[in-house]
Amino acid sequence: MEINEFKVDNSEKFKISKTKTKYNDKTYTNDELQFLLDKNIEKISEFQSKLYAQGEFGILIIIQAMDAAGKDGAVKHVMTGLNPQGVHVTSFKQPSAEELAHDYLWKAHNSMPGRGQIGIFNRSYYEELLVVRVHNLLENEKIPEKFIGDDIWKKRYEQVKDFEKYLYENAIIPIKIFLNVSKDEQKKRLLERIDDKAKNWKFSEADIKEREFWDDYQKCYEEVIENTNAKVAPWYVVPADNKKLARLIISEILQKTLKGLNLEYPTLSAEQTELLDEYKKKLEKS
C-alpha cells in the first residue's frame, strides 16, 4: 500500500468530491485486514521503543472527521500494543471557561507530546476552523471586534500553518488524518447506534443536528485542508466507509512516517561499554 496516494497534493485545488470514501485498489478479507494491521502494530511498537529511547522526536497524530467516521475506533485499534506510558490522547470537545480565556491554540500547546512521546488529538485545534465557523461561535471567544474581520479565517489558516511549521522545526512531527466518510455511511452508522442497544449510549441528538450542516462542513474541510496542507505537515485523506481498512491505512501512514525518521537506540561510548562490563562482573559476583 502506497501512502502517498492518500496524501493531499498541493499541485491542484483540493476537492473532497474528488477523494474516495471507499478504497477500491484491492479487496481485502477481514482476516487479511487484521493480519496486516497486526503486522503494522508490531512495527509501530518497535519504532515507539526507539523513539522513546532516542528521545529526540515527538509525534503528533491529529484525527479529524465527521461524526461516526470512526475516530475513537481508529485510536483504540491502531494504538493497541503500544506502551501506554509513551502515548497520550487528548480529546477536543466544547471549550471550557479556562480555554476560552486563552488563545485558541493554548490547549493544543499544553497537550503537545514531549520528545520520545506519541500524542494523539481526537479532533483538535482544527475545530476552531470548522465548528466555530459553521456555527458562527466566534463571539463566545470574547475576541475584541477589531481583531475579527472578513479575513479572520485566512489569518487562522496562516497561524495554524506557522504553528505546525514551528512544531516540525522543533522535532514534533505532525501527522494529520482526515477520515473521509460518505453521508450514506454516516447515516447507516447513526441508525446502528439507535437499533443496537449496546450502541445506544453512543447516540446523541447533536449528531442529527450536525448532520443538517453536512454541506457546510464539507466546504469548510475542503478549504481547511487546502490552506493548511504543507510539506512538513501534510494532510492524509483516508477512505473511511470501511472502518477496518481505514485503520490499516492509518497504521501504514504512522509506521512509514516513523520509519522515515531513521530512529535508532542510543549507542554507548567505548568507555560506557567498558563500565557495563565491570558492572556485569560485580553483579555476577554478588
Disulfide bonds with the S-S distance in Angstrom:
none
